[in-house]
Amino acid sequence: MSKILIADEQPLFRHGIRQALEAQGHSLVAELDNGTDALRQTLQLKPSLLILDLALPRLGGLEVIRRLRKQACKVPILVLTAQSSEHFAGLSLQAGSTGFISKQDDLHQLGEAVRTLLHGHSYFPSHLVGNVAPQIGLKAEEAQLDSLSARELTVLRYLANGRSNKDIAQELALSDRTVSTYKARLQRKLNVDSLAQLLEIAWRQGLLGGIEPVAGSARIGEIEQEQFQRIFDAMPMPVALRDQQGHLLACNRQHLDFHGVTEEQAMGMRIIDSSVLMPEEALKLHQGYLQAVALGQPFSDELILRYRDRRKAVRSWGVPFHDSQGNLIGMLCSTVDITEQDQQIAALNQAKEQWQSIRRTRTQFLHDAGEQLIAQLDGIIKSVRRACRQSPDNALLSNILPGVLALQDQITVLVDVVRIERGTLILMPRAAELNELTRLEITDFNDRHTDTQPVVVAHGCDEPANVWVDPDRYRQMLRAMFEYCHYLELPDITVECRLTPAPQAELLWQLSIEPGPMARADGLFEDLAHNQINPQLALCTHLIALMNGELSLESPRPDGPLAVLTVRFAQAL
């Protein structure tokens, strides 16, 4: 069994990937949400495969790959990211990854990519990486600028000199949306993901008119300071430039307003010198800043801080800032107040928890009430059967029994649906043959419904389908589907079985439920409409999902099925 480690910031996406991999028989050794832990756990656990997003906090995905390869780690690495496919596929390949999939593509490629890497091969779809080869280096910054069109370079110059989107649109006779499109295109071509990084490149390449910040704690010259300040003030969020020791070199008005200080008070101040933060919080932030400077890496984090004795939720980020020779000056930083957003999330979480609590209470009540009704009906059925034996000629008693049995079956169906939703219905797989189980259930169905035409197996499988399956739940799933078709009042039903071998010692089992010859001859299926809230259909849907399968309900047509059940089973010897 392959051991796989996943590193992705989004918990819902990790959950989806985990389900897909576990359905294929793989084992997950860890799920991580940041690059630092991904690096450490990969070196420690030595998994069979690392699945890695590029947009990770604390340490970017590309840097994780580079550091793993620098430490001679040979773990196969599959990059699974939402970043621009063609561009980042090449960067991932150059960094040392062995595979690449874009989140923008269909994730059915995931299984193929995982199998390919686990067999010692690489997985880079040709339409993503083109002619990129591992030995080709990244484009120099000058070459990246040379690749820009005249209009793109013009927009970059305007942005670099502090012009807003609206001003640029008026100057170039464009719409605001078109300017935003140019900005996104510039970020993609120059391999950056923020306006701050665009400004840094423009500054290094002389597009700001020669702004030259001095290294260390020195202030920026007066002429350059004026132009630099104009750029900062054009940015909508608080922005500050700090040197390697954390001293403030420049900031915008939003930064001063956010921290409640004057420009004279702010200049030269470090985070640790702040009087509005709790001392231990200021120390922690200062140490985090120095660590980011030492690593020369961007940082981003969401924190709960105490500002002037008030609780605030903030998002703090920073990117390295270099001079024209490539020397590190410090970090371009921002801290944004997301307290209102945090409160909204808390309110949503509270509403969600309340709804889930109500749902759990309601589900518990339905389950308990259903169990009690089933037990009461058992007693009634026993009494009716005893009375029938004592009075065999009593037609009234004979007519009551089928109705009570049908009522018990319906309540049992509802209780089973509740059990599945609560997670208390557990599958107990064992080796069994699917054709035989299907025939048995068809026979039982026909015996229960002697007033209808029999279910017909038009095309069975020529070879045995020996798999690991819970026979009772598989038959219950078929029974629910057949009862649903009986509810549709079709005189006959055709079941077509298809077996397809699949990788990883699995078998793909497909059942196509179709109107039978009589139903087609009479055109009885043409006006059918699926009842999505039918209890039998709900039970069938839940059971097939529990088996990691799919139920597809088709619109009735002359030559098509009503429903297709598809399940992937582990092959039994």
Helices and strands as residue ranges (DSSP letters): E 3-7, H 11-23, E 27-32, H 35-45, E 49-52, H 61-70, E 77-81, H 85-95, E 99-102, H 109-118, H 126-129, H 141-146, H 150-160, H 165-172, H 176-189, H 195-204, H 222-234, E 240-243, E 248-251, H 253-259, H 263-266, G 271-273, H 279-295, E 299-307, E 310-322, E 328-337, H 339-390, H 395-422, E 430-433, H 434-448, E 456-459, E 466-469, H 471-487, E 493-502, E 506-515, H 517-522, H 535-546, E 550-553, E 563-570
